[in-house]
Amino acid sequence: MSLANLSAGRLAEDFPYRITEIQEDSPREALAQALSRDARIFLRQASELTSRVSDDLQRVYRNLELPLVLVLEIMRPRIDGKETI
């Protein structure tokens, strides 16, 4: 299920913005509005979905999976912004 489907089904809110909505306003203002709206949707989704996950699974995510993302990012080799093997 996509974020757009979750937003429509659980929050009764459309996501993401359509390109035409952004083009109607000035680019800077439209981008600020789109990012602000997206942030509100993400926060509402997080609250909704977190309440559906057991405490044990939340603990696994916080203590194992989330810290592992940082470790994997550090381990990814890069030279001059390009990945190497």
PDB file of N, CA, C and O in Angstrom:
ATOM      1  N   MET A   1       0.851  -1.182   0.000  1.00  0.00           N
ATOM      2  CA  MET A   1       0.000   0.000   0.000  1.00  0.00           C
ATOM      3  C   MET A   1       0.891   1.236   0.000  1.00  0.00           C
ATOM      4  O   MET A   1       1.871   1.295   0.743  1.00  0.00           O
ATOM      5  N   SER A   2       0.564   2.207  -0.812  1.00  0.00           N
ATOM      6  CA  SER A   2       1.370   3.420  -0.931  1.00  0.00           C
ATOM      7  C   SER A   2       0.946   4.465   0.105  1.00  0.00           C
ATOM      8  O   SER A   2      -0.111   4.361   0.727  1.00  0.00           O
ATOM      9  N   LEU A   3       1.808   5.476   0.268  1.00  0.00           N
ATOM     10  CA  LEU A   3       1.485   6.575   1.169  1.00  0.00           C
ATOM     11  C   LEU A   3       0.237   7.310   0.699  1.00  0.00           C
ATOM     12  O   LEU A   3      -0.571   7.757   1.513  1.00  0.00           O
ATOM     13  N   ALA A   4       0.082   7.432  -0.615  1.00  0.00           N
ATOM     14  CA  ALA A   4      -1.112   8.090  -1.158  1.00  0.00           C
ATOM     15  C   ALA A   4      -2.372   7.313  -0.779  1.00  0.00           C
ATOM     16  O   ALA A   4      -3.380   7.914  -0.406  1.00  0.00           O
ATOM     17  N   ASN A   5      -2.322   5.981  -0.873  1.00  0.00           N
ATOM     18  CA  ASN A   5      -3.486   5.161  -0.502  1.00  0.00           C
ATOM     19  C   ASN A   5      -3.777   5.246   0.993  1.00  0.00           C
ATOM     20  O   ASN A   5      -4.934   5.353   1.400  1.00  0.00           O
ATOM     21  N   LEU A   6      -2.722   5.199   1.812  1.00  0.00           N
ATOM     22  CA  LEU A   6      -2.918   5.326   3.257  1.00  0.00           C
ATOM     23  C   LEU A   6      -3.541   6.668   3.611  1.00  0.00           C
ATOM     24  O   LEU A   6      -4.455   6.739   4.432  1.00  0.00           O
ATOM     25  N   SER A   7      -3.050   7.721   2.994  1.00  0.00           N
ATOM     26  CA  SER A   7      -3.567   9.059   3.280  1.00  0.00           C
ATOM     27  C   SER A   7      -5.032   9.178   2.886  1.00  0.00           C
ATOM     28  O   SER A   7      -5.842   9.734   3.627  1.00  0.00           O
ATOM     29  N   ALA A   8      -5.359   8.658   1.727  1.00  0.00           N
ATOM     30  CA  ALA A   8      -6.744   8.732   1.264  1.00  0.00           C
ATOM     31  C   ALA A   8      -7.659   7.878   2.131  1.00  0.00           C
ATOM     32  O   ALA A   8      -8.752   8.306   2.501  1.00  0.00           O
ATOM     33  N   GLY A   9      -7.209   6.674   2.450  1.00  0.00           N
ATOM     34  CA  GLY A   9      -8.057   5.756   3.198  1.00  0.00           C
ATOM     35  C   GLY A   9      -8.170   6.046   4.675  1.00  0.00           C
ATOM     36  O   GLY A   9      -9.255   5.938   5.247  1.00  0.00           O
ATOM     37  N   ARG A  10      -7.068   6.411   5.300  1.00  0.00           N
ATOM     38  CA  ARG A  10      -7.062   6.576   6.753  1.00  0.00           C
ATOM     39  C   ARG A  10      -7.251   8.016   7.211  1.00  0.00           C
ATOM     40  O   ARG A  10      -7.793   8.262   8.288  1.00  0.00           O
ATOM     41  N   LEU A  11      -6.804   8.969   6.393  1.00  0.00           N
ATOM     42  CA  LEU A  11      -6.876  10.372   6.799  1.00  0.00           C
ATOM     43  C   LEU A  11      -7.858  11.183   5.975  1.00  0.00           C
ATOM     44  O   LEU A  11      -8.102  12.352   6.275  1.00  0.00           O
ATOM     45  N   ALA A  12      -8.429  10.571   4.931  1.00  0.00           N
ATOM     46  CA  ALA A  12      -9.345  11.269   4.013  1.00  0.00           C
ATOM     47  C   ALA A  12      -8.697  12.531   3.461  1.00  0.00           C
ATOM     48  O   ALA A  12      -9.318  13.592   3.399  1.00  0.00           O
ATOM     49  N   GLU A  13      -7.415  12.391   3.054  1.00  0.00           N
ATOM     50  CA  GLU A  13      -6.661  13.527   2.528  1.00  0.00           C
ATOM     51  C   GLU A  13      -5.861  13.075   1.318  1.00  0.00           C
ATOM     52  O   GLU A  13      -5.233  12.017   1.340  1.00  0.00           O
ATOM     53  N   ASP A  14      -5.887  13.884   0.257  1.00  0.00           N
ATOM     54  CA  ASP A  14      -5.128  13.551  -0.945  1.00  0.00           C
ATOM     55  C   ASP A  14      -3.641  13.784  -0.737  1.00  0.00           C
ATOM     56  O   ASP A  14      -3.233  14.761  -0.109  1.00  0.00           O
ATOM     57  N   PHE A  15      -2.841  12.876  -1.271  1.00  0.00           N
ATOM     58  CA  PHE A  15      -1.386  12.984  -1.231  1.00  0.00           C
ATOM     59  C   PHE A  15      -0.859  12.227  -2.418  1.00  0.00           C
ATOM     60  O   PHE A  15      -1.377  11.139  -2.665  1.00  0.00           O
ATOM     61  N   PRO A  16       0.086  12.665  -3.160  1.00  0.00           N
ATOM     62  CA  PRO A  16       0.808  13.935  -3.032  1.00  0.00           C
ATOM     63  C   PRO A  16       0.151  15.035  -3.839  1.00  0.00           C
ATOM     64  O   PRO A  16      -0.889  14.835  -4.466  1.00  0.00           O
ATOM     65  N   TYR A  17       0.777  16.198  -3.811  1.00  0.00           N
ATOM     66  CA  TYR A  17       0.322  17.315  -4.627  1.00  0.00           C
ATOM     67  C   TYR A  17       0.389  16.948  -6.088  1.00  0.00           C
ATOM     68  O   TYR A  17       1.247  16.171  -6.508  1.00  0.00           O
ATOM     69  N   ARG A  18      -0.505  17.503  -6.850  1.00  0.00           N
ATOM     70  CA  ARG A  18      -0.404  17.368  -8.303  1.00  0.00           C
ATOM     71  C   ARG A  18       0.457  18.506  -8.826  1.00  0.00           C
ATOM     72  O   ARG A  18       0.442  19.603  -8.267  1.00  0.00           O
ATOM     73  N   ILE A  19       1.195  18.257  -9.876  1.00  0.00           N
ATOM     74  CA  ILE A  19       2.100  19.256 -10.455  1.00  0.00           C
ATOM     75  C   ILE A  19       1.353  20.544 -10.794  1.00  0.00           C
ATOM     76  O   ILE A  19       1.897  21.633 -10.611  1.00  0.00           O
ATOM     77  N   THR A  20       0.127  20.440 -11.280  1.00  0.00           N
ATOM     78  CA  THR A  20      -0.615  21.643 -11.666  1.00  0.00           C
ATOM     79  C   THR A  20      -0.901  22.522 -10.455  1.00  0.00           C
ATOM     80  O   THR A  20      -0.929  23.746 -10.583  1.00  0.00           O
ATOM     81  N   GLU A  21      -1.114  21.930  -9.289  1.00  0.00           N
ATOM     82  CA  GLU A  21      -1.354  22.718  -8.080  1.00  0.00           C
ATOM     83  C   GLU A  21      -0.127  23.545  -7.720  1.00  0.00           C
ATOM     84  O   GLU A  21      -0.252  24.692  -7.291  1.00  0.00           O
ATOM     85  N   ILE A  22       1.046  22.971  -7.892  1.00  0.00           N
ATOM     86  CA  ILE A  22       2.281  23.687  -7.562  1.00  0.00           C
ATOM     87  C   ILE A  22       2.549  24.786  -8.584  1.00  0.00           C
ATOM     88  O   ILE A  22       3.033  25.857  -8.218  1.00  0.00           O
ATOM     89  N   GLN A  23       2.247  24.547  -9.848  1.00  0.00           N
ATOM     90  CA  GLN A  23       2.547  25.522 -10.893  1.00  0.00           C
ATOM     91  C   GLN A  23       1.651  26.755 -10.839  1.00  0.00           C
ATOM     92  O   GLN A  23       1.997  27.791 -11.406  1.00  0.00           O
ATOM     93  N   GLU A  24       0.517  26.660 -10.173  1.00  0.00           N
ATOM     94  CA  GLU A  24      -0.396  27.795 -10.109  1.00  0.00           C
ATOM     95  C   GLU A  24       0.129  28.915  -9.223  1.00  0.00           C
ATOM     96  O   GLU A  24      -0.199  30.077  -9.461  1.00  0.00           O
ATOM     97  N   ASP A  25       0.924  28.611  -8.221  1.00  0.00           N
ATOM     98  CA  ASP A  25       1.494  29.599  -7.316  1.00  0.00           C
ATOM     99  C   ASP A  25       2.931  29.894  -7.714  1.00  0.00           C
ATOM    100  O   ASP A  25       3.486  29.249  -8.604  1.00  0.00           O
ATOM    101  N   SER A  26       3.531  30.881  -7.041  1.00  0.00           N
ATOM    102  CA  SER A  26       4.949  31.119  -7.279  1.00  0.00           C
ATOM    103  C   SER A  26       5.716  29.890  -6.805  1.00  0.00           C
ATOM    104  O   SER A  26       5.328  29.280  -5.809  1.00  0.00           O
ATOM    105  N   PRO A  27       6.796  29.509  -7.490  1.00  0.00           N
ATOM    106  CA  PRO A  27       7.506  28.268  -7.168  1.00  0.00           C
ATOM    107  C   PRO A  27       7.922  28.157  -5.699  1.00  0.00           C
ATOM    108  O   PRO A  27       7.747  27.100  -5.093  1.00  0.00           O
ATOM    109  N   ARG A  28       8.463  29.217  -5.124  1.00  0.00           N
ATOM    110  CA  ARG A  28       8.935  29.163  -3.737  1.00  0.00           C
ATOM    111  C   ARG A  28       7.761  28.970  -2.767  1.00  0.00           C
ATOM    112  O   ARG A  28       7.824  28.146  -1.855  1.00  0.00           O
ATOM    113  N   GLU A  29       6.709  29.734  -2.979  1.00  0.00           N
ATOM    114  CA  GLU A  29       5.538  29.631  -2.105  1.00  0.00           C
ATOM    115  C   GLU A  29       4.861  28.268  -2.261  1.00  0.00           C
ATOM    116  O   GLU A  29       4.463  27.655  -1.271  1.00  0.00           O
ATOM    117  N   ALA A  30       4.734  27.803  -3.482  1.00  0.00           N
ATOM    118  CA  ALA A  30       4.099  26.511  -3.732  1.00  0.00           C
ATOM    119  C   ALA A  30       4.897  25.382  -3.108  1.00  0.00           C
ATOM    120  O   ALA A  30       4.329  24.459  -2.524  1.00  0.00           O
ATOM    121  N   LEU A  31       6.213  25.456  -3.232  1.00  0.00           N
ATOM    122  CA  LEU A  31       7.057  24.417  -2.649  1.00  0.00           C
ATOM    123  C   LEU A  31       6.939  24.425  -1.135  1.00  0.00           C
ATOM    124  O   LEU A  31       6.837  23.366  -0.515  1.00  0.00           O
ATOM    125  N   ALA A  32       6.952  25.611  -0.530  1.00  0.00           N
ATOM    126  CA  ALA A  32       6.815  25.717   0.923  1.00  0.00           C
ATOM    127  C   ALA A  32       5.481  25.139   1.387  1.00  0.00           C
ATOM    128  O   ALA A  32       5.427  24.415   2.381  1.00  0.00           O
ATOM    129  N   GLN A  33       4.418  25.453   0.677  1.00  0.00           N
ATOM    130  CA  GLN A  33       3.101  24.928   1.034  1.00  0.00           C
ATOM    131  C   GLN A  33       3.050  23.413   0.878  1.00  0.00           C
ATOM    132  O   GLN A  33       2.495  22.715   1.727  1.00  0.00           O
ATOM    133  N   ALA A  34       3.630  22.904  -0.210  1.00  0.00           N
ATOM    134  CA  ALA A  34       3.621  21.457  -0.446  1.00  0.00           C
ATOM    135  C   ALA A  34       4.405  20.726   0.635  1.00  0.00           C
ATOM    136  O   ALA A  34       3.946  19.709   1.156  1.00  0.00           O
ATOM    137  N   LEU A  35       5.583  21.236   0.975  1.00  0.00           N
ATOM    138  CA  LEU A  35       6.389  20.587   2.008  1.00  0.00           C
ATOM    139  C   LEU A  35       5.726  20.660   3.376  1.00  0.00           C
ATOM    140  O   LEU A  35       5.796  19.711   4.157  1.00  0.00           O
ATOM    141  N   SER A  36       5.091  21.774   3.663  1.00  0.00           N
ATOM    142  CA  SER A  36       4.385  21.930   4.935  1.00  0.00           C
ATOM    143  C   SER A  36       3.222  20.942   5.027  1.00  0.00           C
ATOM    144  O   SER A  36       3.018  20.298   6.056  1.00  0.00           O
ATOM    145  N   ARG A  37       2.477  20.836   3.953  1.00  0.00           N
ATOM    146  CA  ARG A  37       1.352  19.899   3.933  1.00  0.00           C
ATOM    147  C   ARG A  37       1.849  18.460   4.038  1.00  0.00           C
ATOM    148  O   ARG A  37       1.274  17.652   4.768  1.00  0.00           O
ATOM    149  N   ASP A  38       2.912  18.144   3.313  1.00  0.00           N
ATOM    150  CA  ASP A  38       3.476  16.794   3.378  1.00  0.00           C
ATOM    151  C   ASP A  38       3.923  16.459   4.794  1.00  0.00           C
ATOM    152  O   ASP A  38       3.690  15.349   5.272  1.00  0.00           O
ATOM    153  N   ALA A  39       4.564  17.409   5.467  1.00  0.00           N
ATOM    154  CA  ALA A  39       5.028  17.177   6.840  1.00  0.00           C
ATOM    155  C   ALA A  39       3.848  16.889   7.770  1.00  0.00           C
ATOM    156  O   ALA A  39       3.929  16.005   8.622  1.00  0.00           O
ATOM    157  N   ARG A  40       2.761  17.631   7.607  1.00  0.00           N
ATOM    158  CA  ARG A  40       1.570  17.378   8.434  1.00  0.00           C
ATOM    159  C   ARG A  40       1.009  15.983   8.161  1.00  0.00           C
ATOM    160  O   ARG A  40       0.606  15.278   9.087  1.00  0.00           O
ATOM    161  N   ILE A  41       0.985  15.587   6.883  1.00  0.00           N
ATOM    162  CA  ILE A  41       0.465  14.254   6.542  1.00  0.00           C
ATOM    163  C   ILE A  41       1.361  13.172   7.134  1.00  0.00           C
ATOM    164  O   ILE A  41       0.860  12.190   7.679  1.00  0.00           O
ATOM    165  N   PHE A  42       2.690  13.339   7.034  1.00  0.00           N
ATOM    166  CA  PHE A  42       3.612  12.350   7.594  1.00  0.00           C
ATOM    167  C   PHE A  42       3.420  12.223   9.105  1.00  0.00           C
ATOM    168  O   PHE A  42       3.415  11.115   9.642  1.00  0.00           O
ATOM    169  N   LEU A  43       3.262  13.347   9.781  1.00  0.00           N
ATOM    170  CA  LEU A  43       3.067  13.323  11.230  1.00  0.00           C
ATOM    171  C   LEU A  43       1.769  12.609  11.591  1.00  0.00           C
ATOM    172  O   LEU A  43       1.739  11.802  12.520  1.00  0.00           O
ATOM    173  N   ARG A  44       0.705  12.902  10.865  1.00  0.00           N
ATOM    174  CA  ARG A  44      -0.574  12.230  11.136  1.00  0.00           C
ATOM    175  C   ARG A  44      -0.486  10.735  10.835  1.00  0.00           C
ATOM    176  O   ARG A  44      -1.022   9.914  11.578  1.00  0.00           O
ATOM    177  N   GLN A  45       0.201  10.384   9.729  1.00  0.00           N
ATOM    178  CA  GLN A  45       0.374   8.970   9.390  1.00  0.00           C
ATOM    179  C   GLN A  45       1.169   8.259  10.481  1.00  0.00           C
ATOM    180  O   GLN A  45       0.814   7.154  10.891  1.00  0.00           O
ATOM    181  N   ALA A  46       2.235   8.886  10.946  1.00  0.00           N
ATOM    182  CA  ALA A  46       3.070   8.276  11.988  1.00  0.00           C
ATOM    183  C   ALA A  46       2.247   8.004  13.242  1.00  0.00           C
ATOM    184  O   ALA A  46       2.361   6.933  13.837  1.00  0.00           O
ATOM    185  N   SER A  47       1.430   8.951  13.641  1.00  0.00           N
ATOM    186  CA  SER A  47       0.590   8.758  14.823  1.00  0.00           C
ATOM    187  C   SER A  47      -0.405   7.625  14.616  1.00  0.00           C
ATOM    188  O   SER A  47      -0.601   6.783  15.492  1.00  0.00           O
ATOM    189  N   GLU A  48      -1.026   7.621  13.445  1.00  0.00           N
ATOM    190  CA  GLU A  48      -2.025   6.591  13.132  1.00  0.00           C
ATOM    191  C   GLU A  48      -1.397   5.204  13.093  1.00  0.00           C
ATOM    192  O   GLU A  48      -1.921   4.264  13.691  1.00  0.00           O
ATOM    193  N   LEU A  49      -0.280   5.076  12.393  1.00  0.00           N
ATOM    194  CA  LEU A  49       0.322   3.750  12.213  1.00  0.00           C
ATOM    195  C   LEU A  49       1.037   3.260  13.469  1.00  0.00           C
ATOM    196  O   LEU A  49       1.040   2.061  13.749  1.00  0.00           O
ATOM    197  N   THR A  50       1.642   4.174  14.227  1.00  0.00           N
ATOM    198  CA  THR A  50       2.324   3.778  15.455  1.00  0.00           C
ATOM    199  C   THR A  50       1.347   3.173  16.452  1.00  0.00           C
ATOM    200  O   THR A  50       1.683   2.230  17.168  1.00  0.00           O
ATOM    201  N   SER A  51       0.156   3.711  16.494  1.00  0.00           N
ATOM    202  CA  SER A  51      -0.833   3.183  17.435  1.00  0.00           C
ATOM    203  C   SER A  51      -1.278   1.767  17.074  1.00  0.00           C
ATOM    204  O   SER A  51      -1.856   1.073  17.911  1.00  0.00           O
ATOM    205  N   ARG A  52      -1.019   1.332  15.850  1.00  0.00           N
ATOM    206  CA  ARG A  52      -1.417   0.004  15.400  1.00  0.00           C
ATOM    207  C   ARG A  52      -0.324  -1.055  15.572  1.00  0.00           C
ATOM    208  O   ARG A  52      -0.575  -2.245  15.382  1.00  0.00           O
ATOM    209  N   VAL A  53       0.887  -0.622  15.932  1.00  0.00           N
ATOM    210  CA  VAL A  53       2.014  -1.543  16.061  1.00  0.00           C
ATOM    211  C   VAL A  53       2.214  -1.887  17.534  1.00  0.00           C
ATOM    212  O   VAL A  53       2.141  -1.011  18.396  1.00  0.00           O
ATOM    213  N   SER A  54       2.463  -3.141  17.815  1.00  0.00           N
ATOM    214  CA  SER A  54       2.644  -3.569  19.201  1.00  0.00           C
ATOM    215  C   SER A  54       3.872  -2.905  19.819  1.00  0.00           C
ATOM    216  O   SER A  54       4.776  -2.466  19.109  1.00  0.00           O
ATOM    217  N   ASP A  55       3.890  -2.840  21.138  1.00  0.00           N
ATOM    218  CA  ASP A  55       5.028  -2.256  21.843  1.00  0.00           C
ATOM    219  C   ASP A  55       6.313  -3.013  21.548  1.00  0.00           C
ATOM    220  O   ASP A  55       7.378  -2.408  21.428  1.00  0.00           O
ATOM    221  N   ASP A  56       6.218  -4.339  21.430  1.00  0.00           N
ATOM    222  CA  ASP A  56       7.408  -5.145  21.147  1.00  0.00           C
ATOM    223  C   ASP A  56       8.001  -4.796  19.779  1.00  0.00           C
ATOM    224  O   ASP A  56       9.218  -4.658  19.653  1.00  0.00           O
ATOM    225  N   LEU A  57       7.160  -4.654  18.762  1.00  0.00           N
ATOM    226  CA  LEU A  57       7.658  -4.305  17.435  1.00  0.00           C
ATOM    227  C   LEU A  57       8.202  -2.876  17.387  1.00  0.00           C
ATOM    228  O   LEU A  57       9.170  -2.604  16.676  1.00  0.00           O
ATOM    229  N   GLN A  58       7.592  -1.979  18.129  1.00  0.00           N
ATOM    230  CA  GLN A  58       8.119  -0.615  18.199  1.00  0.00           C
ATOM    231  C   GLN A  58       9.506  -0.615  18.842  1.00  0.00           C
ATOM    232  O   GLN A  58      10.385   0.134  18.417  1.00  0.00           O
ATOM    233  N   ARG A  59       9.700  -1.433  19.843  1.00  0.00           N
ATOM    234  CA  ARG A  59      10.998  -1.540  20.517  1.00  0.00           C
ATOM    235  C   ARG A  59      12.056  -2.106  19.559  1.00  0.00           C
ATOM    236  O   ARG A  59      13.188  -1.621  19.536  1.00  0.00           O
ATOM    237  N   VAL A  60      11.697  -3.122  18.775  1.00  0.00           N
ATOM    238  CA  VAL A  60      12.629  -3.688  17.785  1.00  0.00           C
ATOM    239  C   VAL A  60      13.010  -2.624  16.763  1.00  0.00           C
ATOM    240  O   VAL A  60      14.180  -2.498  16.403  1.00  0.00           O
ATOM    241  N   TYR A  61      12.042  -1.872  16.302  1.00  0.00           N
ATOM    242  CA  TYR A  61      12.324  -0.823  15.328  1.00  0.00           C
ATOM    243  C   TYR A  61      13.264   0.228  15.916  1.00  0.00           C
ATOM    244  O   TYR A  61      14.277   0.568  15.305  1.00  0.00           O
ATOM    245  N   ARG A  62      12.929   0.742  17.100  1.00  0.00           N
ATOM    246  CA  ARG A  62      13.728   1.802  17.723  1.00  0.00           C
ATOM    247  C   ARG A  62      15.134   1.345  18.089  1.00  0.00           C
ATOM    248  O   ARG A  62      16.097   2.084  17.886  1.00  0.00           O
ATOM    249  N   ASN A  63      15.260   0.143  18.622  1.00  0.00           N
ATOM    250  CA  ASN A  63      16.536  -0.308  19.178  1.00  0.00           C
ATOM    251  C   ASN A  63      17.404  -1.104  18.215  1.00  0.00           C
ATOM    252  O   ASN A  63      18.604  -1.248  18.449  1.00  0.00           O
ATOM    253  N   LEU A  64      16.828  -1.623  17.139  1.00  0.00           N
ATOM    254  CA  LEU A  64      17.600  -2.448  16.220  1.00  0.00           C
ATOM    255  C   LEU A  64      17.597  -1.892  14.791  1.00  0.00           C
ATOM    256  O   LEU A  64      18.653  -1.599  14.230  1.00  0.00           O
ATOM    257  N   GLU A  65      16.430  -1.755  14.225  1.00  0.00           N
ATOM    258  CA  GLU A  65      16.350  -1.384  12.815  1.00  0.00           C
ATOM    259  C   GLU A  65      16.779   0.056  12.552  1.00  0.00           C
ATOM    260  O   GLU A  65      17.559   0.302  11.632  1.00  0.00           O
ATOM    261  N   LEU A  66      16.294   0.997  13.329  1.00  0.00           N
ATOM    262  CA  LEU A  66      16.625   2.403  13.090  1.00  0.00           C
ATOM    263  C   LEU A  66      18.119   2.680  13.264  1.00  0.00           C
ATOM    264  O   LEU A  66      18.700   3.332  12.397  1.00  0.00           O
ATOM    265  N   PRO A  67      18.770   2.224  14.331  1.00  0.00           N
ATOM    266  CA  PRO A  67      20.222   2.435  14.435  1.00  0.00           C
ATOM    267  C   PRO A  67      20.996   1.736  13.317  1.00  0.00           C
ATOM    268  O   PRO A  67      22.054   2.216  12.912  1.00  0.00           O
ATOM    269  N   LEU A  68      20.494   0.631  12.823  1.00  0.00           N
ATOM    270  CA  LEU A  68      21.189  -0.096  11.769  1.00  0.00           C
ATOM    271  C   LEU A  68      21.253   0.716  10.470  1.00  0.00           C
ATOM    272  O   LEU A  68      22.212   0.584   9.710  1.00  0.00           O
ATOM    273  N   VAL A  69      20.263   1.538  10.211  1.00  0.00           N
ATOM    274  CA  VAL A  69      20.267   2.381   9.021  1.00  0.00           C
ATOM    275  C   VAL A  69      21.497   3.291   9.026  1.00  0.00           C
ATOM    276  O   VAL A  69      22.145   3.465   7.994  1.00  0.00           O
ATOM    277  N   LEU A  70      21.814   3.863  10.171  1.00  0.00           N
ATOM    278  CA  LEU A  70      22.985   4.737  10.268  1.00  0.00           C
ATOM    279  C   LEU A  70      24.276   3.968  10.041  1.00  0.00           C
ATOM    280  O   LEU A  70      25.182   4.459   9.367  1.00  0.00           O
ATOM    281  N   VAL A  71      24.365   2.769  10.597  1.00  0.00           N
ATOM    282  CA  VAL A  71      25.559   1.944  10.413  1.00  0.00           C
ATOM    283  C   VAL A  71      25.739   1.584   8.943  1.00  0.00           C
ATOM    284  O   VAL A  71      26.847   1.671   8.413  1.00  0.00           O
ATOM    285  N   LEU A  72      24.672   1.186   8.291  1.00  0.00           N
ATOM    286  CA  LEU A  72      24.760   0.832   6.870  1.00  0.00           C
ATOM    287  C   LEU A  72      25.164   2.028   6.015  1.00  0.00           C
ATOM    288  O   LEU A  72      25.917   1.877   5.053  1.00  0.00           O
ATOM    289  N   GLU A  73      24.675   3.201   6.357  1.00  0.00           N
ATOM    290  CA  GLU A  73      25.056   4.405   5.606  1.00  0.00           C
ATOM    291  C   GLU A  73      26.551   4.689   5.773  1.00  0.00           C
ATOM    292  O   GLU A  73      27.221   5.050   4.806  1.00  0.00           O
ATOM    293  N   ILE A  74      27.068   4.532   6.963  1.00  0.00           N
ATOM    294  CA  ILE A  74      28.497   4.750   7.207  1.00  0.00           C
ATOM    295  C   ILE A  74      29.333   3.720   6.452  1.00  0.00           C
ATOM    296  O   ILE A  74      30.414   4.041   5.958  1.00  0.00           O
ATOM    297  N   MET A  75      28.847   2.506   6.362  1.00  0.00           N
ATOM    298  CA  MET A  75      29.599   1.438   5.703  1.00  0.00           C
ATOM    299  C   MET A  75      29.618   1.586   4.184  1.00  0.00           C
ATOM    300  O   MET A  75      30.495   1.026   3.526  1.00  0.00           O
ATOM    301  N   ARG A  76      28.689   2.314   3.627  1.00  0.00           N
ATOM    302  CA  ARG A  76      28.629   2.450   2.168  1.00  0.00           C
ATOM    303  C   ARG A  76      29.848   3.250   1.697  1.00  0.00           C
ATOM    304  O   ARG A  76      30.016   4.415   2.057  1.00  0.00           O
ATOM    305  N   PRO A  77      30.693   2.606   0.886  1.00  0.00           N
ATOM    306  CA  PRO A  77      31.895   3.320   0.448  1.00  0.00           C
ATOM    307  C   PRO A  77      31.571   4.376  -0.598  1.00  0.00           C
ATOM    308  O   PRO A  77      30.744   4.163  -1.485  1.00  0.00           O
ATOM    309  N   ARG A  78      32.239   5.521  -0.477  1.00  0.00           N
ATOM    310  CA  ARG A  78      32.038   6.611  -1.445  1.00  0.00           C
ATOM    311  C   ARG A  78      33.371   7.326  -1.672  1.00  0.00           C
ATOM    312  O   ARG A  78      34.151   7.540  -0.745  1.00  0.00           O
ATOM    313  N   ILE A  79      33.595   7.674  -2.895  1.00  0.00           N
ATOM    314  CA  ILE A  79      34.730   8.514  -3.238  1.00  0.00           C
ATOM    315  C   ILE A  79      34.227   9.578  -4.180  1.00  0.00           C
ATOM    316  O   ILE A  79      33.681   9.272  -5.240  1.00  0.00           O
ATOM    317  N   ASP A  80      34.409  10.841  -3.794  1.00  0.00           N
ATOM    318  CA  ASP A  80      33.957  11.960  -4.618  1.00  0.00           C
ATOM    319  C   ASP A  80      32.469  11.865  -4.948  1.00  0.00           C
ATOM    320  O   ASP A  80      32.059  12.211  -6.056  1.00  0.00           O
ATOM    321  N   GLY A  81      31.674  11.407  -4.015  1.00  0.00           N
ATOM    322  CA  GLY A  81      30.239  11.325  -4.237  1.00  0.00           C
ATOM    323  C   GLY A  81      29.783  10.159  -5.068  1.00  0.00           C
ATOM    324  O   GLY A  81      28.592  10.028  -5.349  1.00  0.00           O
ATOM    325  N   LYS A  82      30.724   9.287  -5.479  1.00  0.00           N
ATOM    326  CA  LYS A  82      30.360   8.111  -6.288  1.00  0.00           C
ATOM    327  C   LYS A  82      30.572   6.855  -5.460  1.00  0.00           C
ATOM    328  O   LYS A  82      31.566   6.720  -4.745  1.00  0.00           O
ATOM    329  N   GLU A  83      29.622   5.944  -5.571  1.00  0.00           N
ATOM    330  CA  GLU A  83      29.758   4.670  -4.867  1.00  0.00           C
ATOM    331  C   GLU A  83      30.811   3.812  -5.546  1.00  0.00           C
ATOM    332  O   GLU A  83      30.935   3.815  -6.770  1.00  0.00           O
ATOM    333  N   THR A  84      31.559   3.087  -4.754  1.00  0.00           N
ATOM    334  CA  THR A  84      32.550   2.166  -5.285  1.00  0.00           C
ATOM    335  C   THR A  84      32.308   0.784  -4.707  1.00  0.00           C
ATOM    336  O   THR A  84      31.571   0.621  -3.734  1.00  0.00           O
ATOM    337  N   ILE A  85      32.919  -0.178  -5.303  1.00  0.00           N
ATOM    338  CA  ILE A  85      32.778  -1.555  -4.826  1.00  0.00           C
ATOM    339  C   ILE A  85      33.931  -1.891  -3.926  1.00  0.00           C
ATOM    340  O   ILE A  85      34.009  -3.007  -3.413  1.00  0.00           O
TER     341      ILE A  85
END
